Amino acid sequence: MTTKTDSLEKSSTINEDKLSRRNFFRKTAVYSAGAIAAANVLAPIKLKADDVNIVNQVEWGTKLGDRLDKNLYGFPSPYEHNNIRRIHDLLSSGDRYATVSMSPLHQQEGIITPNGLFFCRSHSGIAQVDPNKYRLMLHGLLEKPLVLTLEQLKRYPSESRIYFIECPANGSTGWRGPQFNNLQFVKGMMSSAEWTGVRLSVILEDLGLKPEAQWMLAEGSDDSEMARSIPIEKVLDDAMIVWGQNGEPLRPEQGYPVRLLVPGWEGNLNVKWLKRLKFDSKPWHSKEETSKYTMLQPSGKAIEFFWPMEVNSIITSPCPEVPWTDLKIGDKVEITGIAWSGRGTIKTVDISLDGGKNWVEAHFKGLILPKSWTRFSYIITWDGNPKVLLSRAIDDSGHIQPSIDKLVSKVGVEGIYHRNPIVGWEVTSKGVVNNVHVRS
């Protein structure tokens, strides 16, 4: 039983503990500041010896937290409520069925996009497929055509690979000029994940692909029945049928229970809710590869099959959503971003602070994988002078990310697909960041 004397002693102990903590921070603040300066820690750093959130007990430390069985499938912290995909009416057909939700690149870390933030492109809404009724048909120029259930498909030997998926219209929102002053709507039609499934080459070895088979048709089971023709060379190279994403089953918006994965190529080729693979000697010229995903040229003609996603990069910090408004002159700050290429591995990323007059080589952070995101970084000292930040990526196939004017001179301004020009962020003297076009 607790007595009044016990309570007084406990109260005295708590007060002494608070005083002890206050004295500790007052005495050590000057040493901490010196240590941080000596260690060259990046700004912004703000020290207060008597910060109430350190000296006093925080609210969440004085009571029990949520029960472990409150959410049997976890949720983000409620304080991360702005870390979400976003949709804009300008990128919709007039409803929320045929549209795209953009990934918040400015709030992502590393090279893996969480499943709940992975960008989503739909042509007819998000299908809800019953896995018990799911069937995948493989037919055409095969020795042993067959139909597989989900369980039968998963019996094939699986593997996991990290690849990005990008809509070929990514970047089209700012092609003719800056339209959105934020990173999410400028480059948010892409994401990266670890995918688990089986290589198509493994299945085709089992079924026997006939020599005259040169093309594969991939068709989805949703209301739009998305269909694309894919050359057999790519099918046998690294194409996969996948059922897992980042360690769990695909989400419905990513094609649950099964989608096609065509690493490094246009996102629309990665057919979701996959129901059929047919093999033949000629392409099918479906609606999506005639009236839709084609590369319109200055002459008015269009290139029908234009698959690999070009070498690309974007600075993610700073950006309009992540400004430098809290920096002081002399603070050190890190410029970070993402580079990627559908043709291979990123070899170099250059950074310019003055709109392309001078360039320096950035440093890579973390894994460097083919057809995957690659993180880059460059540290500067903030001098308070206006800047125009650019990044330029080069891949191991020798392709270099072009300037806006160079790309326009090659492909014109008529089409909206495969636009990979260098993106510019203007940083004002106050640290505000704006989307700008750098022309030369």
C-alpha positions, -999 to 999 in steps of 0.1 A, spaced: 0 0 0 13 35 -9 14 59 20 14 97 20 51 96 29 58 74 -1 40 98 -24 60 128 -10 93 109 -15 82 99 -50 73 135 -58 106 147 -44 125 121 -65 107 133 -97 115 169 -89 151 161 -82 153 142 -115 139 171 -134 164 195 -118 192 171 -125 182 169 -162 179 207 -164 214 211 -149 228 185 -171 216 202 -203 226 236 -191 261 224 -184 266 204 -215 249 225 -241 280 244 -250 300 211 -252 273 195 -274 273 225 -298 311 223 -300 310 186 -306 284 190 -334 305 217 -351 336 196 -349 318 166 -363 306 186 -392 270 175 -388 246 187 -414 223 216 -406 197 226 -394 207 219 -358 189 237 -330 200 232 -294 181 244 -264 194 235 -230 159 237 -214 137 223 -242 105 213 -225 103 182 -246 136 170 -231 134 183 -195 98 173 -189 83 139 -193 66 135 -227 29 126 -227 33 93 -244 58 82 -218 34 85 -189 7 60 -201 3 27 -218 4 27 -256 -20 9 -279 -26 -28 -274 -6 -50 -298 -38 -64 -313 -54 -30 -321 -43 -32 -357 -35 -67 -369 -23 -51 -402 -1 -21 -393 -8 15 -402 15 45 -405 17 70 -376 -13 94 -377 13 122 -378 23 110 -413 -12 118 -427 3 139 -456 25 111 -469 -1 99 -494 -6 94 -531 -25 122 -548 -47 125 -579 -53 156 -600 -83 162 -624 -59 173 -651 -45 138 -652 -80 121 -653 -104 113 -681 -131 131 -661 -137 105 -634 -116 86 -609 -116 53 -628 -93 60 -657 -66 81 -640 -33 79 -621 -24 85 -585 10 100 -580 36 88 -555 51 112 -529 87 109 -539 97 138 -516 88 117 -486 103 84 -496 136 69 -483 159 45 -500 149 26 -532 118 7 -520 84 24 -522 60 12 -495 30 -7 -511 5 19 -498 24 47 -516 32 29 -549 19 49 -578 -12 35 -595 -24 38 -631 -58 24 -639 -78 23 -672 -111 11 -657 -109 13 -619 -93 -12 -595 -105 -48 -600 -112 -69 -570 -103 -104 -580 -113 -135 -561 -80 -156 -559 -100 -188 -557 -116 -181 -591 -84 -167 -606 -71 -185 -637 -41 -178 -660 -42 -192 -696 -11 -197 -716 -17 -207 -752 -8 -201 -789 25 -214 -802 33 -236 -773 38 -274 -772 18 -278 -740 -8 -249 -736 -25 -249 -702 -45 -230 -676 -31 -224 -642 -47 -217 -608 -30 -193 -585 -18 -222 -563 -4 -241 -594 14 -209 -606 31 -205 -572 45 -241 -575 71 -228 -600 104 -218 -585 102 -182 -574 128 -154 -570 127 -117 -558 141 -87 -577 141 -50 -571 129 -30 -601 112 3 -608 79 8 -627 74 41 -645 45 53 -667 59 66 -700 39 98 -694 59 105 -663 72 141 -667 46 150 -693 29 174 -668 57 199 -673 68 191 -709 57 223 -726 64 244 -694 62 242 -656 26 233 -648 29 220 -612 51 235 -586 57 203 -567 78 171 -572 48 147 -567 30 158 -598 62 164 -619 77 129 -615 53 109 -593 42 84 -620 69 59 -608 78 38 -579 102 10 -570 97 -23 -552 109 -58 -545 89 -82 -567 85 -119 -561 74 -144 -588 86 -167 -615 106 -158 -646 86 -165 -678 116 -183 -693 112 -209 -666 75 -215 -674 82 -215 -712 109 -241 -708 84 -263 -691 56 -257 -717 78 -257 -748 79 -225 -769 77 -232 -806 105 -217 -828 81 -195 -848 68 -177 -817 82 -142 -819 56 -122 -798 36 -126 -766 3 -109 -759 -4 -101 -723 -40 -94 -714 -56 -83 -681 -89 -95 -666 -102 -61 -655 -130 -42 -673 -105 -25 -697 -88 -58 -707 -55 -40 -711 -35 -58 -738 1 -53 -750 24 -71 -775 59 -79 -762 88 -93 -782 99 -128 -773 135 -116 -767 124 -95 -737 100 -123 -725 129 -148 -724 153 -122 -709 140 -109 -676 102 -108 -678 84 -122 -647 49 -132 -636 47 -118 -600 24 -123 -571 44 -107 -543 55 -71 -536 77 -60 -508 72 -92 -489 34 -95 -491 8 -103 -518 2 -77 -544 -23 -50 -535 -55 -48 -556 -43 -16 -572 -11 -34 -583 -29 -62 -600 -38 -87 -572 -34 -116 -574 -10 -117 -604 6 -92 -627 32 -92 -654 66 -75 -647 87 -63 -677 117 -47 -660 128 -13 -673 101 -10 -700 69 11 -701 47 7 -671 16 -2 -692 34 -33 -704 34 -46 -668 -2 -58 -672 -22 -61 -640 -48 -87 -631 -31 -109 -657 -54 -135 -672 -39 -145 -706 -6 -149 -723 -7 -159 -760 23 -166 -782 23 -159 -820 46 -149 -849 32 -113 -852 22 -85 -828 -15 -78 -822 -16 -40 -826 -41 -36 -797 -59 -4 -788 -32 5 -763 -4 2 -788 -21 20 -817 -44 48 -804 -26 51 -771 10 44 -761 28 56 -792 55 82 -797 41 111 -818 68 126 -840 72 162 -854 61 148 -888 27 137 -874 36 101 -876 40 79 -845 64 52 -834 42 23 -823 67 2 -803 89 23 -781 95 2 -749 126 10 -727 123 39 -702 152 63 -708 179 73 -683 165 98 -659 171 116 -626 154 140 -602 165 159 -571 141 151 -543 156 173 -517 153 202 -519 121 205 -540 90 227 -537 76 204 -510 110 203 -491 124 238 -492 155 252 -475 136 280 -457 150 270 -423 187 272 -433 212 298 -420 242 310 -439 271 286 -432 248 256 -426 258 224 -444 230 207 -463 226 176 -484 212 176 -519 197 142 -526 178 125 -554 169 94 -575 184 82 -608 171 53 -629 173 38 -664 153 11 -681 184 2 -702 207 -8 -673 226 5 -644 233 41 -634 270 49 -637 272 86 -629 250 115 -617 262 151 -621 248 180 -601 248 217 -611 241 246 -587 241 273 -614 216 261 -640 241 240 -660 271 263 -663 292 240 -641 288 204 -630 301 183 -601 298 145 -597 274 133 -570 280 104 -547 259 72 -547 241 60 -516 231 24 -509 225 -3 -535 233 2 -572 212 -22 -592 201 -25 -629 166 -11 -638 162 1 -602 163 34 -584 198 46 -574 201 72 -547 227 101 -551 239 128 -528 260 160 -528 267 182 -497 271 220 -500 274 249 -476 244 272 -478 256 308 -487 222 324 -491 227 330 -528 200 320 -553 206 288 -571 192 266 -600 197 230 -591 200 204 -619 208 166 -620 220 147 -650 223 109 -651 244 86 -673 238 48 -676 261 20 -685 246 18 -720 261 52 -727 229 72 -727 230 106 -711 200 125 -697 194 154 -722 186 190 -717 151 202 -726 162 219 -758 182 189 -769 153 166 -764 129 190 -782 152 192 -812 150 154 -815 114 146 -808 95 178 -809 67 188 -785 38 169 -799 40 137 -779 37 133 -741 56 100 -737 92 92 -729 101 127 -718 133 125 -697 148 160 -698 168 175 -670 145 190 -643 154 224 -627 146 236 -592 151 273 -585 162 280 -549 156 316 -539 178 335 -514 151 327 -488 153 290 -495 120 287 -514 121 261 -542 103 265 -575 99 244 -606 117 261 -636 126 252 -671 162 257 -680 167 265 -717 200 268 -735 
